[in-house]
Amino acid sequence: MKKTFLILLLLSFAATISLAHPPKKIVLKLAGQRLSVNVLHESGNVEAHYVKNITVLLDNKKIIEQHYATQQPSGQTAVYDIPDLLRKHQNLTVTATCSKFGAKTQTLMLKK
């Protein structure tokens, strides 16, 4: 009885993990002080499996953390105006985290 329960528990856990996946790709576009973020993360059930947050670091310092409760079926998009961006900064790092499993990070090296 205990073995059967354990096997069923492991199978249900494996099924849940197999349906969850981290974001596939992050596309960053920078135009002056405006950062456009497009997170590719397909989901058939956007209320349960979605990009739960996007975090933006400027030179490894967190400047933005936005939380979500749903997404479009293909992923999440966001646009941020960052006034301090034109100063002497070296990199911009964006991380998108899945509500079920995993995260994806993309770094953009800034020109001096």
Rosetta silent file (secondary structure, phi, psi, omega in degrees, C-alpha in Angstrom):
SEQUENCE: MKKTFLILLLLSFAATISLAHPPKKIVLKLAGQRLSVNVLHESGNVEAHYVKNITVLLDNKKIIEQHYATQQPSGQTAVYDIPDLLRKHQNLTVTATCSKFGAKTQTLMLKK
SCORE:     score description
SCORE:     0.000 S_00000001
   1 L     0.000  -46.270  179.931    0.000    0.000    0.000 S_00000001
   2 H   -64.510  -38.750  179.445    2.783    2.440    0.931 S_00000001
   3 H   -64.821  -41.327  179.309    4.705    1.566   -2.238 S_00000001
   4 H   -62.923  -44.480  178.731    1.644    2.197   -4.405 S_00000001
   5 H   -61.831  -44.155  179.994    1.039    5.559   -2.753 S_00000001
   6 H   -63.113  -41.667  179.001    4.695    6.537   -3.182 S_00000001
   7 H   -64.352  -44.112  178.228    4.682    5.543   -6.852 S_00000001
   8 H   -63.784  -39.219  177.764    1.498    7.530   -7.504 S_00000001
   9 H   -63.132  -45.661  179.408    2.945   10.528   -5.697 S_00000001
  10 H   -64.765  -39.892  178.536    6.155   10.405   -7.747 S_00000001
  11 H   -65.864  -40.037  179.092    4.234   10.022  -11.017 S_00000001
  12 H   -68.053  -37.160  176.663    2.004   13.007  -10.272 S_00000001
  13 H   -64.665  -43.705  179.720    5.058   15.101   -9.365 S_00000001
  14 H   -63.719  -38.541  179.047    6.821   14.066  -12.588 S_00000001
  15 H   -65.895  -40.490  179.045    3.728   14.947  -14.637 S_00000001
  16 H   -63.580  -46.354  179.902    3.532   18.384  -13.048 S_00000001
  17 H   -64.260  -37.521 -177.846    7.213   19.103  -13.729 S_00000001
  18 H   -67.610  -26.694  177.803    6.939   17.883  -17.324 S_00000001
  19 H   -82.570  -21.888 -179.461    4.147   20.410  -18.019 S_00000001
  20 L   -91.300  146.650  178.318    6.098   23.286  -16.475 S_00000001
  21 L  -154.408  150.863  177.425    8.978   24.969  -18.268 S_00000001
  22 L   -73.596  166.956  174.524   11.041   28.114  -17.859 S_00000001
  23 L   -55.236  142.532 -176.840   10.715   30.998  -20.317 S_00000001
  24 L   -76.097  -41.532 -173.272   12.167   30.054  -23.703 S_00000001
  25 E  -159.804  149.985  172.551   13.793   33.368  -24.620 S_00000001
  26 E  -121.042  126.147  177.461   14.033   37.024  -23.611 S_00000001
  27 E  -108.656  121.777 -179.526   14.321   39.663  -26.333 S_00000001
  28 E  -110.826  134.792  174.992   15.624   43.041  -25.153 S_00000001
  29 E  -130.880  132.809 -178.180   15.459   46.253  -27.201 S_00000001
  30 E  -119.401  125.130  176.914   16.918   49.526  -26.037 S_00000001
  31 E  -131.384   98.502 -175.294   15.952   52.881  -27.561 S_00000001
  32 L    65.046 -118.344 -179.866   17.460   55.748  -25.591 S_00000001
  33 L   -95.190   -0.128 -174.773   16.102   55.396  -22.054 S_00000001
  34 E   -99.205  122.536  177.342   13.318   52.977  -23.047 S_00000001
  35 E  -105.946  122.805  174.972   13.793   49.241  -22.480 S_00000001
  36 E  -104.513  130.444 -178.794   11.393   46.853  -24.224 S_00000001
  37 E  -120.417  126.099  175.584   11.238   43.311  -22.844 S_00000001
  38 E  -124.470  111.468 -178.570    9.579   40.438  -24.698 S_00000001
  39 E  -100.180  117.213  177.731    9.563   37.128  -22.803 S_00000001
  40 E   -87.036  115.169 -175.421    8.713   34.104  -24.963 S_00000001
  41 L  -157.469   86.751 -176.729    6.901   31.619  -22.719 S_00000001
  42 L   -70.180  141.820 -179.849    4.059   29.702  -24.316 S_00000001
  43 L  -150.668  136.858  175.621    1.256   28.489  -22.084 S_00000001
  44 L   -88.175  -12.812 -179.832   -2.089   26.827  -22.694 S_00000001
  45 L  -135.372   82.752 -171.356   -3.353   27.867  -19.258 S_00000001
  46 L   -69.858  -12.330  176.010   -2.228   31.444  -18.633 S_00000001
  47 L   -81.903  -23.742 -177.690   -3.996   31.676  -15.252 S_00000001
  48 L  -109.439  -27.804 -175.958   -1.933   28.806  -13.816 S_00000001
  49 L  -130.928  105.035 -171.208    1.294   28.819  -15.863 S_00000001
  50 L  -154.604  170.555  172.135    2.683   32.272  -16.643 S_00000001
  51 E   -74.956  113.554 -175.139    5.636   34.623  -16.234 S_00000001
  52 E   -86.240  -25.063  173.876    5.205   35.570  -12.575 S_00000001
  53 E  -159.089  156.310  173.470    7.799   38.342  -12.465 S_00000001
  54 E  -124.364  128.721  179.599   10.347   40.321  -14.424 S_00000001
  55 E  -118.993  134.605  179.383   13.376   41.725  -12.614 S_00000001
  56 E  -118.341  126.921  175.689   15.717   44.342  -14.093 S_00000001
  57 E  -112.772  138.050  174.001   19.227   44.920  -12.740 S_00000001
  58 E  -116.230  113.962 -173.505   21.420   47.847  -13.728 S_00000001
  59 L    51.379   46.665  176.925   25.083   47.081  -12.990 S_00000001
  60 L    67.441   15.284  176.035   23.892   44.256  -10.668 S_00000001
  61 E  -112.991  125.529 -178.904   21.605   46.579   -8.667 S_00000001
  62 E   -66.344  123.607  178.615   17.873   45.806   -8.734 S_00000001
  63 E  -116.643  -20.987  179.884   15.977   48.756  -10.181 S_00000001
  64 E  -143.833  136.823  168.970   12.692   47.115  -11.248 S_00000001
  65 E  -142.350  111.051 -177.513   10.701   44.109  -10.056 S_00000001
  66 E  -114.667  132.728 -177.964    7.275   43.682  -11.614 S_00000001
  67 E  -107.018  145.912 -178.735    4.864   40.893  -10.624 S_00000001
  68 L  -127.890  158.204  176.913    2.163   39.367  -12.804 S_00000001
  69 L  -117.784   -3.586  178.131   -0.877   37.119  -12.239 S_00000001
  70 L  -164.586  177.798  177.534   -1.366   36.069  -15.883 S_00000001
  71 L  -153.685  172.774  171.141    0.157   36.502  -19.357 S_00000001
  72 E   -73.012  156.915 -179.095   -0.698   36.350  -23.057 S_00000001
  73 L   -55.508  -29.591 -178.210   -0.599   32.779  -24.503 S_00000001
  74 L   -91.003  -15.513 -179.542    2.781   33.468  -26.190 S_00000001
  75 E   149.980 -157.727 -175.158    4.452   35.217  -23.251 S_00000001
  76 E  -126.218  139.958  174.723    4.844   38.525  -21.448 S_00000001
  77 E  -124.169  151.273  178.830    5.846   41.965  -22.698 S_00000001
  78 E  -153.259  150.927  176.363    6.873   45.036  -20.750 S_00000001
  79 E  -131.247  130.085 -178.592    8.255   48.502  -21.482 S_00000001
  80 E  -127.251  135.237  170.806   10.267   50.475  -18.945 S_00000001
  81 E   -97.180  122.663 -176.018   11.581   54.025  -19.039 S_00000001
  82 L  -119.649   95.492 -174.758   14.881   54.150  -17.128 S_00000001
  83 H   -59.694  -32.663 -175.266   16.039   57.783  -16.726 S_00000001
  84 H   -80.542   -0.647 -171.852   19.436   56.875  -15.259 S_00000001
  85 H   -66.786  -27.855 -175.352   20.326   54.657  -18.209 S_00000001
  86 H   -79.703   -3.835  177.455   22.258   57.268  -20.178 S_00000001
  87 L   -81.382 -170.675 -174.753   24.916   57.634  -17.488 S_00000001
  88 L   -79.387   78.872  176.419   28.043   55.495  -17.204 S_00000001
  89 L  -113.281  154.528 -174.160   26.523   52.046  -16.741 S_00000001
  90 L  -105.288  -36.933 -178.829   27.957   48.795  -18.036 S_00000001
  91 E  -149.716  154.643  179.136   25.193   46.202  -18.169 S_00000001
  92 E  -124.791  123.634 -176.963   21.481   45.666  -17.942 S_00000001
  93 E  -120.362  129.746 -179.908   20.257   42.234  -16.809 S_00000001
  94 E  -120.428  130.947  176.575   16.662   41.025  -17.102 S_00000001
  95 E  -121.976  130.223  175.203   15.333   37.861  -15.453 S_00000001
  96 E  -113.183  130.183 -176.559   11.892   36.395  -16.138 S_00000001
  97 E  -114.463  133.360  178.285   10.612   33.764  -13.700 S_00000001
  98 E   -78.583  146.898  178.532    7.951   31.146  -14.461 S_00000001
  99 L   -69.998  -20.746 -178.117    5.093   30.619  -11.989 S_00000001
 100 L  -103.733  -48.249 -171.881    5.670   26.854  -12.116 S_00000001
 101 L  -163.369  126.392  167.454    9.343   26.157  -12.768 S_00000001
 102 L    87.335  172.591 -179.434   12.534   27.927  -13.774 S_00000001
 103 E  -150.808  162.683  176.780   13.764   31.289  -14.970 S_00000001
 104 E  -133.151  139.813 -179.632   15.609   32.822  -17.914 S_00000001
 105 E  -126.143  139.251  176.794   18.147   35.644  -17.776 S_00000001
 106 E  -132.765  133.933 -179.832   19.400   37.917  -20.537 S_00000001
 107 E  -115.501  137.490  178.178   22.143   40.531  -20.214 S_00000001
 108 E  -116.126  119.228  178.129   22.620   43.548  -22.442 S_00000001
 109 E   -80.936  129.078 -177.704   26.042   45.185  -22.440 S_00000001
 110 L   -92.029  143.565  177.305   25.717   48.967  -22.599 S_00000001
 111 L   -77.869  142.402  178.260   27.990   51.149  -24.691 S_00000001
 112 L   -90.485    0.000    0.000   30.076   53.688  -22.820 S_00000001
